[in-house]
Amino acid sequence: MHGQVQEVINAAEAQHQQKSTAIQAQPQTFALSPRDVAGIAANPLLEMRNALADGRISSSIQAELQQIVPTFLAQVAWAQMTGDVSQIQKALAQISQPLLDQLGISPNETDITAITQRLLAYAADARADVEKLQDGDWSSPTLAAKAPPIPKRRLTWEQLIEGWRRSVGGTLEVDGYGVSERRVVLYRLAIKDFVAHISDAPPEDITIADVQRYVKWLQTDSGNAPRTQAGKLICLKNLVQIAVNNREIASNPFDGFKIVVPAGAADLKGYRPFTKPELVTIFTAVKQESREHNRLLPYILLLTGCRLAEAVQLRTKDIQQTEKGTWFINWEHEAIGTYPMLLKTKDSNNRKMPIHQKLIDTGLLDIDRRGEGRLFKDISQNTNTFSTHFTELLKRLDIWEKKKKVTHSFRNNAKDMWREVDIPLDVRNAFTGHAAVGVGERSYGVGLGQMPDKLNEYLQRIDISWLP
């Protein structure tokens, strides 16, 4: 999970300079207060009275209101006499929908009933106000003095998510640039925690006391590592900042709060490579796996040093061969399309990684690669699926250590194997798609990462004959 935690932190810290982005209204999910209900119920009645008083069209809904006033008030009277509110609810829906759309509110059945009941209670005042107009009395309407103003539009976390997406340029999988859906998921996880454990109030109602409680919960009860705690706090701070930048909220209650990663935490967070005996035990068991991806993925992770997400995304077209006969995996960032390939640092991770002979002998090239699609057709693109399966295997083998010995440990093993045979740093970086050392190396030429024949000369130095 280290990569995911770091991604949260990187994504959050990148938002310090937020762009101003309008927040689109989304259906409201917060409960309406009695005051909100009263304001919504009174509004169409006041609009009808004002439309009649003005004798002109001053809004998009008043033209309709002038025509339906008599019918509507008659339906109100009928509902009061009979108790049948079905017709009044239909009429109410017709005249109140523009207001609800403006406020971004989608009332539930309970809200609709409450609004209807409050409207019926206001009906006598509305009729009296209309009769005053007919008698030439232009004084302020009684209902205007009695009813509260309409509620203000409430922000939702979903609106802030959408505003954040736009502030960073869009969604990677849709637009080809911007943030990936995986990163959005991490922001949603922070929201989910806050709503579940602290407050389900709209973002503009969050207080400093709420944030204090959230920080305390993160540090004492969340079970998250310090870096994850810090990342989640930054995520919420930056989402609320979107609203502040757009003048939706006066100030950010998350300002000034920070979770410090304790000294020494960096030494505790790293993944450990498997020992050689552990690798033998693991791959002896892996060879017995019945499903192709469960059998081959560990070999790919160990012999290429790739990330799990890069392995599960492999497509049939990614297995290629040079004119000299070197088989390689062409990892190339493609954000959009039917079968995207999303690399952590996008184009910077592009590379042509040669395939070790052991991986060929294990059966990678035997997979049916005809047609377009994923190389492993039955595997979920959610890396948690394979991680969970592999964790269970490690537990059965009594090898698993929480946050220490997991799928990412193979990446450490790969790097150690490369070091043991004196593969130079620039070649090791090319294997994993890391930046080349030196400005000239990064700026000129295609780079070692695009030279699979040359890389293969180094890769085949590794003696892996001991591996089952």
C-alpha positions in Angstrom: 0.0 0.0 0.0 3.0 2.4 0.2 2.5 3.4 -3.4 -1.1 4.3 -2.8 -0.3 6.2 0.4 2.4 8.2 -1.3 0.0 8.9 -4.2 -2.5 10.4 -1.7 0.2 12.7 -0.3 1.5 13.7 -3.8 -1.9 14.3 -5.1 -2.9 16.4 -2.1 0.3 18.5 -2.0 -0.1 19.3 -5.7 -3.2 21.2 -4.9 -1.7 24.1 -3.0 -2.2 26.4 -6.0 -5.8 25.7 -6.8 -7.4 27.1 -10.0 -10.8 28.8 -9.7 -13.3 26.3 -10.9 -17.1 26.7 -10.8 -18.8 24.0 -8.8 -21.7 22.4 -10.7 -24.9 21.8 -8.7 -25.6 18.2 -7.9 -28.6 16.6 -6.3 -28.6 17.4 -2.6 -28.5 14.6 -0.1 -28.6 16.4 3.2 -31.9 16.4 5.2 -34.0 19.5 4.9 -34.6 21.4 8.1 -38.1 22.6 9.1 -36.9 26.1 8.1 -35.8 24.9 4.7 -39.1 23.2 4.2 -41.0 26.4 5.1 -38.9 28.5 2.8 -39.4 26.1 -0.1 -43.2 25.8 0.5 -43.8 29.5 0.7 -41.7 30.4 -2.3 -44.2 29.3 -5.1 -47.1 31.0 -3.3 -45.1 34.2 -3.0 -44.0 33.9 -6.6 -47.6 33.6 -7.7 -48.7 36.6 -5.7 -45.8 38.7 -7.0 -46.4 37.6 -10.6 -49.9 38.9 -10.3 -48.8 42.1 -8.5 -46.1 42.9 -11.1 -48.3 42.2 -14.1 -45.2 41.4 -16.0 -42.7 38.5 -16.6 -39.8 38.8 -14.3 -38.5 35.3 -14.2 -38.7 32.1 -16.3 -41.4 30.6 -14.0 -43.7 33.5 -13.5 -45.4 33.2 -17.0 -46.6 29.7 -16.0 -47.5 30.9 -12.5 -49.8 33.6 -13.7 -51.8 31.0 -15.6 -52.0 28.4 -12.9 -52.8 30.5 -9.8 -56.6 30.0 -9.8 -56.2 26.3 -10.5 -53.5 25.8 -7.9 -55.4 27.7 -5.1 -58.5 25.7 -5.9 -56.5 22.5 -5.6 -55.2 23.7 -2.2 -58.7 24.3 -1.0 -59.8 20.9 -2.2 -56.9 19.2 -0.4 -57.7 21.0 2.8 -61.3 19.9 2.7 -60.8 16.3 1.6 -57.3 15.5 2.9 -56.4 14.2 -0.6 -53.0 15.8 -1.4 -52.2 13.9 -4.6 -53.2 16.7 -6.9 -51.6 19.4 -4.9 -48.3 17.4 -4.9 -48.4 17.2 -8.7 -49.0 20.9 -9.0 -46.4 21.7 -6.3 -43.8 19.6 -8.3 -44.6 21.6 -11.4 -44.1 25.1 -9.9 -41.3 24.3 -7.4 -39.0 22.3 -9.7 -37.2 25.4 -11.0 -36.4 26.5 -7.5 -35.2 23.0 -6.5 -33.0 22.8 -9.6 -31.5 26.2 -8.7 -30.7 25.0 -5.2 -29.4 21.6 -6.4 -32.0 19.8 -4.2 -33.6 16.5 -4.9 -36.2 16.1 -2.1 -37.0 12.6 -0.9 -40.6 11.4 -0.2 -40.5 12.6 3.4 -39.3 16.1 2.3 -42.1 16.3 -0.3 -44.7 15.4 2.2 -43.4 18.0 4.7 -43.3 20.7 1.9 -46.9 19.9 0.9 -48.1 20.0 4.5 -46.4 23.4 5.1 -47.8 24.7 1.8 -51.3 23.8 2.9 -50.7 25.6 6.2 -49.6 28.7 4.2 -52.5 28.5 1.8 -54.9 30.8 3.8 -52.3 33.5 3.9 -51.6 33.2 0.2 -55.3 33.5 -0.6 -55.6 36.5 1.6 -52.6 38.1 -0.1 -54.2 37.6 -3.5 -57.5 39.0 -2.3 -55.7 42.1 -1.0 -54.3 42.7 -4.5 -57.8 42.3 -6.0 -59.1 44.9 -3.5 -56.3 47.3 -4.5 -54.2 46.7 -1.3 -50.6 46.7 -2.4 -49.1 46.4 1.1 -46.4 43.8 1.8 -47.8 40.3 1.7 -48.6 38.6 5.0 -46.9 35.4 3.9 -43.6 37.3 3.2 -43.4 38.4 6.8 -44.3 35.0 8.2 -42.2 32.6 6.0 -38.4 32.3 6.1 -36.3 33.0 3.0 -35.5 30.1 0.6 -32.5 28.0 1.8 -29.2 28.7 0.2 -27.7 26.1 -2.1 -25.7 23.5 -0.1 -22.4 22.2 -1.2 -21.7 18.5 -1.4 -18.5 16.6 -1.3 -19.3 15.3 -4.8 -19.4 18.9 -6.1 -15.9 19.5 -4.6 -14.6 16.3 -6.2 -15.8 17.5 -9.6 -14.4 21.0 -9.0 -11.1 19.4 -8.0 -11.1 17.2 -11.2 -11.5 20.3 -13.3 -8.8 22.3 -11.4 -6.2 19.7 -12.3 -7.3 19.4 -15.9 -9.7 16.6 -16.1 -9.8 12.8 -15.7 -6.9 10.9 -17.1 -8.9 7.9 -18.4 -11.4 10.2 -20.2 -9.4 13.3 -21.2 -6.0 11.8 -21.6 -4.6 14.1 -18.9 -5.4 15.2 -15.4 -5.9 12.9 -12.4 -6.5 9.2 -12.6 -9.6 7.5 -11.3 -7.3 5.7 -8.8 -6.3 9.0 -7.3 -9.9 10.2 -7.1 -10.8 7.0 -5.2 -8.2 7.9 -2.6 -9.9 11.3 -2.1 -13.2 9.6 -1.8 -11.8 7.3 0.9 -10.9 10.4 3.0 -14.4 11.8 2.5 -15.9 8.4 3.5 -14.0 8.4 6.8 -14.9 11.9 7.7 -18.6 11.4 7.0 -18.8 8.1 8.8 -16.9 9.1 11.9 -17.1 12.9 12.3 -20.0 14.6 10.5 -22.3 14.1 7.5 -23.0 17.9 7.4 -22.4 19.8 4.1 -18.8 21.0 3.7 -19.7 24.6 4.4 -21.0 23.6 7.9 -17.7 21.9 8.9 -16.2 23.6 12.0 -12.7 23.8 13.4 -14.0 21.6 16.2 -15.0 19.0 13.6 -11.5 19.1 12.1 -10.0 18.7 15.6 -12.1 15.6 16.2 -11.1 14.2 12.8 -7.4 14.7 13.4 -7.8 13.0 16.8 -9.7 10.1 15.2 -7.0 9.7 12.5 -4.2 9.5 15.1 -5.9 7.3 17.7 -8.7 5.2 16.1 -8.3 5.1 12.3 -5.6 2.3 12.3 -3.9 4.2 9.4 -0.2 4.7 9.2 1.0 8.3 9.9 1.7 9.0 6.3 -1.8 7.8 5.4 -3.3 10.0 8.1 -1.4 13.0 6.8 -2.5 12.3 3.3 -6.2 12.0 4.1 -6.1 15.3 6.0 -4.4 17.1 3.1 -7.0 15.6 0.7 -9.9 17.1 2.6 -8.1 20.4 3.1 -7.6 20.8 -0.6 -11.2 19.8 -1.5 -12.6 22.5 0.8 -10.1 25.0 -0.6 -11.8 24.6 -4.0 -15.0 26.1 -2.4 -13.0 28.8 -0.7 -11.3 29.8 -4.0 -14.7 30.0 -5.6 -16.2 32.1 -2.8 -18.5 29.3 -1.8 -17.1 29.2 1.7 -15.5 32.1 3.6 -12.6 30.2 5.1 -11.1 26.7 5.2 -11.5 25.1 8.7 -8.7 22.6 7.8 -6.1 25.5 7.6 -3.4 25.2 10.2 -3.9 21.5 10.9 -1.1 19.1 10.1 -0.2 15.5 11.0 3.5 15.1 11.4 5.1 11.8 10.4 7.0 10.7 13.5 10.8 10.4 13.3 11.8 6.9 12.4 8.6 6.2 10.6 10.5 6.1 7.3 12.5 3.2 8.6 9.4 1.3 9.6 7.4 1.7 6.4 9.6 0.0 3.8 8.8 -3.4 2.2 11.2 -6.2 2.8 12.4 -8.5 0.0 11.7 -12.2 0.4 14.7 -14.3 1.3 15.9 -16.9 -1.2 14.4 -19.8 0.7 11.1 -17.9 0.9 11.2 -17.3 -2.8 11.7 -21.1 -3.4 8.8 -21.9 -1.1 6.5 -19.2 -2.7 7.2 -20.3 -6.3 6.9 -24.0 -5.5 3.3 -23.1 -4.4 2.7 -20.7 -7.3 3.5 -23.3 -9.9 0.6 -25.3 -8.6 -1.9 -22.5 -9.2 -4.6 -23.5 -11.7 -5.4 -20.0 -12.9 -3.0 -18.6 -15.5 -2.6 -15.1 -14.0 -2.1 -16.4 -10.4 0.7 -18.6 -11.7 2.5 -16.1 -14.0 2.1 -12.8 -12.2 4.6 -13.5 -9.5 7.2 -14.4 -12.1 6.5 -11.2 -14.0 6.8 -9.1 -10.8 10.1 -10.8 -9.8 11.8 -10.9 -13.2 10.8 -7.4 -14.5 10.6 -5.5 -11.2 7.4 -3.9 -12.4 4.5 -2.7 -10.2 1.5 -4.9 -9.8 -0.8 -2.4 -11.5 1.5 -2.5 -14.5 1.4 -6.2 -14.7 -2.4 -6.6 -14.4 -2.9 -4.0 -17.2 -0.7 -5.9 -19.7 -2.3 -6.2 -23.1 -1.7 -8.8 -25.8 0.0 -6.1 -28.0 2.5 -5.3 -25.2 4.4 -8.5 -25.8 6.8 -7.7 -28.7 10.0 -8.9 -30.3 12.9 -6.9 -31.8 14.5 -7.6 -35.2 17.4 -9.3 -33.3 14.9 -11.6 -31.7 14.7 -10.2 -28.2 11.3 -10.6 -26.6 10.3 -7.6 -24.5 7.3 -6.0 -22.7 6.5 -2.6 -24.2 5.1 -0.6 -21.3 3.8 2.6 -22.8 1.4 5.1 -21.1 -2.0 5.2 -22.8 -4.6 7.0 -20.8 -7.6 6.5 -23.0 -9.0 3.7 -25.1 -10.7 0.4 -24.6 -7.7 -1.1 -22.9 -5.7 1.8 -21.3 -2.2 1.4 -19.8 -1.8 3.8 -16.9 1.7 4.2 -15.6 2.5 5.9 -12.3 4.5 8.8 -13.8 2.8 8.6 -17.2 5.2 8.9 -20.2 8.2 9.1 -17.9 7.6 5.4 -17.1 7.6 4.3 -20.7 10.1 1.5 -21.3 10.8 -1.7 -23.3 11.7 -4.3 -20.7 13.3 -7.4 -22.0 11.8 -10.7 -20.9 14.1 -13.0 -19.0 14.5 -16.5 -20.4 13.1 -18.0 -17.1 9.8 -16.1 -17.8 9.7 -17.4 -21.3 10.3 -21.0 -20.0 7.5 -20.5 -17.5 5.0 -19.9 -20.3 4.5 -16.2 -20.8 4.8 -16.5 -24.6 2.4 -19.4 -24.6 -0.6 -17.2 -23.8 -3.0 -16.7 -26.7 -2.2 -13.2 -27.9 -4.5 -13.2 -30.9 -6.8 -10.2 -31.0 -6.9 -7.1 -28.8 -7.4 -7.2 -25.1 -5.8 -7.8 -21.8 -3.1 -10.4 -21.6 -4.8 -11.9 -18.6 -8.4 -11.8 -19.5 -9.9 -13.1 -16.3 -8.1 -10.8 -13.8 -9.6 -7.8 -12.2 -8.0 -4.4 -12.9 -8.3 -3.7 -9.2 -4.9 -4.7 -7.8 -6.5 -5.5 -4.5 -8.0 -8.6 -6.0 -4.7 -10.3 -6.7 -3.0 -8.7 -3.6 -5.6 -10.4 -1.4 -5.2 -13.7 -3.1 -1.4 -13.5 -2.8 -1.6 -12.4 0.8 -3.7 -15.5 1.6 -1.0 -17.7 -0.1 1.8 -16.0 2.0 -0.2 -16.6 5.2 -0.6 -20.3 4.4 3.1 -20.5 3.8 3.8 -18.6 7.1 5.7 -15.9 5.2 3.4 -12.9 5.3 4.3 -9.9 7.4 1.8 -7.0 7.4 3.0 -4.1 5.3 6.4 -5.8 5.0 6.3 -8.9 2.9 3.7 -8.4 0.2 3.5 -8.3 -3.6 5.7 -5.2 -3.7 8.5 -7.2 -2.1 9.2 -8.7 -5.5 10.3 -5.3 -6.7 12.9 -5.1 -3.9 14.0 -8.6 -4.8 14.4 -7.7 -8.5 16.5 -4.6 -7.7 18.8 -6.7 -5.3 19.3 -9.4 -8.0 20.3 -6.7 -10.5 22.8 -5.2 -8.0 24.3 -8.6 -7.2 25.4 -9.0 -10.8 26.8 -5.4 -11.1 24.1 -4.1 -13.4 24.8 -0.3 -13.6 22.4 2.2 -12.1 21.3 3.7 -15.4 20.4 0.2 -16.6 18.5 -0.6 -13.4 16.6 2.7 -13.8 15.8 1.8 -17.4 14.4 -1.5 -16.2 11.9 0.2 -13.9 11.2 3.4 -15.8 12.9 5.6 -13.3 14.5 8.9 -14.5 18.0 8.6 -15.9 20.8 10.1 -14.0 22.1 13.5 -15.3 20.4 16.2 -17.4 22.0 15.1 -20.6 20.8 11.5 -20.1 17.3 12.7 -19.5 17.2 15.2 -22.4 18.9 13.7 -25.3 18.3 10.5 -27.3 15.6 7.9 -26.9 17.3 6.6 -23.7 18.2 3.1 -22.5 14.6 2.3 -21.7 13.9 2.2 -25.4 16.7 -0.2 -26.2 15.5 -3.7 -25.3 18.4 -5.5 -27.1 21.0 -3.6 -25.1 19.0 -4.0 -21.8 18.7 -7.7 -22.5 22.5 -8.1 -22.5 22.5 -7.1 -18.8 19.3 -8.9 -17.8 20.5 -12.3 -18.9 23.4 -12.0 -16.5 21.0 -13.0 -13.8 21.1 -16.7 -12.9 17.7 -17.7 -11.7 18.1 -21.4 -12.3 17.5 -22.1 -8.6 13.9 -20.7 -8.9 11.2 -23.4 -9.3 
